């Protein structure tokens, strides 16, 4: 099935964005702007360490600092997992995106 560009109505230059991007030379003008979004760089080990420190503080009797550290570690982990979800959604949208070579529009065929 040929996709039609929602902006210009052409279909003869509409291509799969990942395939188009892979065909570009690294020095091409469209190479950087059309690059796949980066994966989220998260380090759960740090959040786990803060949460573990909170548990150790709770066990040793420092209740308030322990609760703060435990809540901070858990909250940090939740924030990082949301960053991963947002980055994964952006990468999935890039994978299914289409590119119109006629008018230089990047669009999602599911919403176009």
C-alpha positions, 0 to 999 in steps of 0.5 A: 500500500502506497502512503500519501503525504498529508501535506502535499498529497504526493505518494511517489516520494514517500518512503519509510523513514528508517530506511531513508535515514539508513540510505543517507551518507553521514555528511548529508544534510538530512542525516542529523535531523532525521536521526533516531532518538537516543535511548534513555540513559538511566542507571538504576543501580544508583537509585537502588543504592540510595534505597538500600541505604535508606533500608540500612538507616531504618534498620539502624534506628535512623528512621527519618533519614532512612525514610527520606533515603528510601523514598528518594531512591524509589522516587528516583527509580520511578522517574528513570522508568518514566524517562525510559518509557518516553524514550522508547515511545519516541523510538517506536514512533521513529520506527513507524514514521514515513518521510516525504522527499517532495516536501520534507515532511516526517509523518506517522502513517497511523495518524495521517 
